[in-house]
Every structure is written in structure tokens, then in C-alpha cells.
Amino acid sequence: MVAAKDWVAEADAILREETVRVLRDVPLRSRTSLGVGGPARLVVAAAGAEDLARVMSRFAQASVPFDFLGAGSNLLVADEGPSFVVISSEALDAPPRIARETVSVGAGYSVPKLVKRLAAAGLSGIEFAEGIPGSVGGCVRMNAGWHEGMFGAAVASFTAISRRGEIQETPAGPGTFAYRASPGVGDRFVAGATLRLAPDDPDRIRERLRAFHDHRVATQPAGARNACCIFKNPPAEPAGRLIDRSGLKGLAVGAAVLSEIHANFIVNRGGATFRDVASLIDRIREAVGKATGVTLETEVIVWR
Ligand SMILES: Cc1cc2nc3c(=O)[nH]c(=O)nc-3n(C[C@H](O)[C@H](O)[C@H](O)COP(=O)(O)OP(=O)(O)OC[C@H]3O[C@@H](n4cnc5c(N)ncnc54)[C@H](O)[C@@H]3O)c2cc1C
């Protein structure tokens, strides 16, 4: 990897020769649902997988560090901003192409929008995701899920770009997805996905969407800035219940506060910093460990 102070110059030199969209000094607090984080020195967006693959290949050859941004709904970003180039899927937002029960869609396309389009088309399979404000690429990478539903269960295949810039059509199979993880994606960029769904009556699908929506609003801090579940659920007991049992609900550090509605949510009540959130996470983990013997693992992805 190039020295920390050199990677911006190195990346800049490469990007000057490319036609991809480049944004500089982008405050990530305005691009993340938690609303925390300093500026990304460089954000790169390409409308074509080939262009992005070429840039990634050049970054890899020059040892320029980079990572991927979707809708920013599962990220906690350092106050200094990330120490790498941010590659955004925002321009790879091809709308769903529907062919009977198969739907191909770009990585940057919004999942809530996709859910609505599928309902109108009478296609069922990802209704649980109506309130998950992620991108298609982010939901594939995280295998986003709620209750029994998991995004990966609907994925037939996806287009991935390896960190060396190879474009790879990848069929999904057993082992591609796991709980809030996708070993079959690994460290690759997801450029688009093909979903396999089941035909159903649009009214029945919309009824299920309403039920999911009502349940979410009743059980989660809707409207408050958050990144959903901070910790993964350990096999024996949900993280929220463990946190509750440890008597921590309402605990706060600075402007970061544990939600009173759902103990696995940290809410930014205005102006929270990375330091606030990170030290609240440490305190929760320590207290839960002491009270229950369980070591919580973060679900939210931390960018430094
Ligand atoms: C109100 C609210 C409700 C939520 N509810 C749920 C829920 O019910 N279930 C659930 O699982 N999650 C939930 N989440 C969390 C979040 O929406 C999901 O984890 C979602 O999958 C993240 O997608 P994203 O596009 O925002 O990814 P980001 O937050 O941008 O990124 C998350 C991770 O994915 C990687 N990534 C992003 N795009 C790509 C790509 N194209 N290729 C490869 N890697 C990529 C990033 O590098 C990062 O590691 C919720 C969040 C909020 C704010």
C-alpha cells in the first residue's frame, strides 16, 4: 500500500486520465444514515462496470487503498474521514429489468424503490426489505435481512468486480450468503444483481408490505438518525435483549444515545461524532460482556 500521505496524490494522478465522475472532500455525514463522519478525500463513481474495473485495476497496481459505498445505511465513519478512496455505486443505478420472474438491477438502485416496483409487477420475495434504506449492492454484500427474510435468498447471480479489476458473473449457490455476510461476494464490488422471485397478487404483496411497515414503525426508532442494528444477534439471544438485560437502555455518550425503543439501535440526536458512537459501542460491549458473558460483534461497518 502507498504511504498514507501519498495515496490521494497517487489516486488523483490515475483519475485525471480517466473519464469516471470524481468528487473531492465529500462530507460523509451527509451520505450516511447515522449522520456521522468526516470528508472522503476522493469519491469515484462510474456509470459502466468496465470503466470502474479499469480504475480499480489501476488502483490495485499502484497500491491505492479503496472501499465501496452504497447508500451509507450501515456505516460508521471516522471524524477524520476514511483513509482510502471511496468507490460509490451511485451511477450504476440501472432500474429493474423484468423478464417473467427474473429481475436484473444495478447495484446503486434503491432497495425500497425496488420493493415497490416488484409489488406493482406482482413479484414476491423481498417484501421484508421495504424499510431497509440500502442500495442493491449494499444489501447483497450485507445479505440484509429481517425476521425470516434474507436478501441473498432472492439472488440468482450477481456481477462482481474483483479488486484487481476482473469482471466476474457469479451464480449464487449454497455458501454464497450467511447471516449478515456474503462469503461468496468476499472483498469484491457488486455492480449489479439478478433476482429470482415468485409471482403473486399485487394486492396481497402490498398487504404484506403494510404489515412489515407497521411492525417496523412500532418496534424501531423511525425518523431518528441511525444505522439500524449496531450488533449482530448472537445465536442464543438477540443483541437488543442482551443490552436490555444489562440495564443499558438510554445510555448516552455525547450526542450518541441508545434508543429507548430498540436497545440495539444507537441514535444520533444531533451532532454526534465518531468518538461518541465508538465509545458508546465500547461501553455497551464491555457492560454486556460483564453482565451476560456474551461478546457482541458489530454489524455496522466501521470506516477509519
Ligand atoms: C432505518 C434503517 C433500517 C434498517 N433495517 C435493516 C434491516 O431490517 N435488516 C438489515 O439487514 N439491515 C438494515 N439496515 C442496515 C442497512 O440498510 C443494510 O445493511 C444495507 O444492506 C446496507 O446497504 P447500503 O447500500 O446502505 O450499504 P453501505 O452502508 O453503503 O455499505 C455497507 C457495506 O457494504 C459495502 N458495500 C456497499 N455497496 C457495495 C457494493 N456495490 N459492492 C460491494 N460492497 C458494497 C460497503 O463497503 C460496506 O462494507 C437498516 C438501516 C437503517 C438506517
The ligand as a Tripos MOL2 file, in Angstrom:
@<TRIPOS>MOLECULE
LIG
   53    58     1     0     0
SMALL
NO_CHARGES

@<TRIPOS>ATOM
      1 C1        -33.6790    2.7300    9.2340 C.3       1 LIG1
      2 C2        -32.8130    1.5530    8.8890 C.ar      1 LIG1
      3 C3        -33.3450    0.2740    8.8510 C.ar      1 LIG1
      4 C4        -32.5380   -0.8170    8.5430 C.ar      1 LIG1
      5 N1        -33.0810   -2.0690    8.5860 N.ar      1 LIG1
      6 C5        -32.3080   -3.1400    8.3110 C.ar      1 LIG1
      7 C6        -32.8460   -4.4660    8.3620 C.ar      1 LIG1
      8 O1        -34.0160   -4.6970    8.6660 O.2       1 LIG1
      9 N2        -32.0210   -5.5040    8.0660 N.ar      1 LIG1
     10 C7        -30.7060   -5.3140    7.7130 C.ar      1 LIG1
     11 O2        -30.0030   -6.3060    7.4460 O.2       1 LIG1
     12 N3        -30.1730   -4.0700    7.6580 N.ar      1 LIG1
     13 C8        -30.9310   -2.9890    7.9450 C.ar      1 LIG1
     14 N4        -30.3800   -1.7320    7.9030 N.ar      1 LIG1
     15 C9        -28.9510   -1.5660    7.5970 C.3       1 LIG1
     16 C10       -28.6330   -1.3350    6.1070 C.3       1 LIG1
     17 O3        -29.7110   -0.7150    5.4430 O.3       1 LIG1
     18 C11       -28.2590   -2.6420    5.4090 C.3       1 LIG1
     19 O4        -27.0940   -3.2210    5.9920 O.3       1 LIG1
     20 C12       -27.9740   -2.4400    3.8980 C.3       1 LIG1
     21 O5        -27.6970   -3.6920    3.3280 O.3       1 LIG1
     22 C13       -26.7890   -1.5140    3.6430 C.3       1 LIG1
     23 O6        -26.7940   -1.1430    2.2910 O.3       1 LIG1
     24 P1        -26.0740    0.2040    1.8160 P.3       1 LIG1
     25 O7        -26.2070    0.3120    0.3620 O.co2     1 LIG1
     26 O8        -26.5580    1.3510    2.6090 O.co2     1 LIG1
     27 O9        -24.5620   -0.1380    2.1950 O.3       1 LIG1
     28 P2        -23.4760    0.8400    2.8350 P.3       1 LIG1
     29 O10       -23.9170    1.2380    4.2070 O.co2     1 LIG1
     30 O11       -23.1220    1.9100    1.8890 O.co2     1 LIG1
     31 O12       -22.2620   -0.1770    2.9750 O.3       1 LIG1
     32 C14       -22.3480   -1.2840    3.8510 C.3       1 LIG1
     33 C15       -21.2310   -2.2760    3.4900 C.3       1 LIG1
     34 O13       -21.4660   -2.7790    2.1830 O.3       1 LIG1
     35 C16       -20.3590   -2.4730    1.3290 C.3       1 LIG1
     36 N5        -20.9050   -2.1470    0.0070 N.ar      1 LIG1
     37 C17       -21.7960   -1.1710   -0.3160 C.ar      1 LIG1
     38 N6        -22.0750   -1.2120   -1.6270 N.ar      1 LIG1
     39 C18       -21.3410   -2.2350   -2.1460 C.ar      1 LIG1
     40 C19       -21.1910   -2.7810   -3.4480 C.ar      1 LIG1
     41 N7        -21.8530   -2.2810   -4.5010 N.pl3     1 LIG1
     42 N8        -20.3560   -3.8460   -3.6030 N.ar      1 LIG1
     43 C20       -19.6780   -4.3740   -2.5440 C.ar      1 LIG1
     44 N9        -19.7690   -3.8870   -1.2980 N.ar      1 LIG1
     45 C21       -20.6100   -2.8300   -1.0990 C.ar      1 LIG1
     46 C22       -19.6530   -1.3010    1.9820 C.3       1 LIG1
     47 O14       -18.2790   -1.2370    1.6190 O.3       1 LIG1
     48 C23       -19.8380   -1.6350    3.4480 C.3       1 LIG1
     49 O15       -18.8940   -2.6030    3.8370 O.3       1 LIG1
     50 C24       -31.1720   -0.6210    8.2190 C.ar      1 LIG1
     51 C25       -30.6390    0.6720    8.2320 C.ar      1 LIG1
     52 C26       -31.4330    1.7600    8.5760 C.ar      1 LIG1
     53 C27       -30.8360    3.1320    8.5950 C.3       1 LIG1
@<TRIPOS>BOND
     1     1     2 1
     2     2     3 ar
     3     2    52 ar
     4     3     4 ar
     5     4     5 ar
     6     4    50 ar
     7     5     6 ar
     8     6     7 ar
     9     6    13 1
    10     7     8 2
    11     7     9 ar
    12     9    10 ar
    13    10    11 2
    14    10    12 ar
    15    12    13 ar
    16    13    14 ar
    17    14    15 1
    18    14    50 ar
    19    15    16 1
    20    16    17 1
    21    16    18 1
    22    18    19 1
    23    18    20 1
    24    20    21 1
    25    20    22 1
    26    22    23 1
    27    23    24 1
    28    24    25 2
    29    24    26 1
    30    24    27 1
    31    27    28 1
    32    28    29 2
    33    28    30 1
    34    28    31 1
    35    31    32 1
    36    32    33 1
    37    33    34 1
    38    33    48 1
    39    34    35 1
    40    35    36 1
    41    35    46 1
    42    36    37 ar
    43    36    45 ar
    44    37    38 ar
    45    38    39 ar
    46    39    40 ar
    47    39    45 ar
    48    40    41 1
    49    40    42 ar
    50    42    43 ar
    51    43    44 ar
    52    44    45 ar
    53    46    47 1
    54    46    48 1
    55    48    49 1
    56    50    51 ar
    57    51    52 ar
    58    52    53 1
@<TRIPOS>SUBSTRUCTURE
     1 LIG1         1 GROUP 0 **** ****
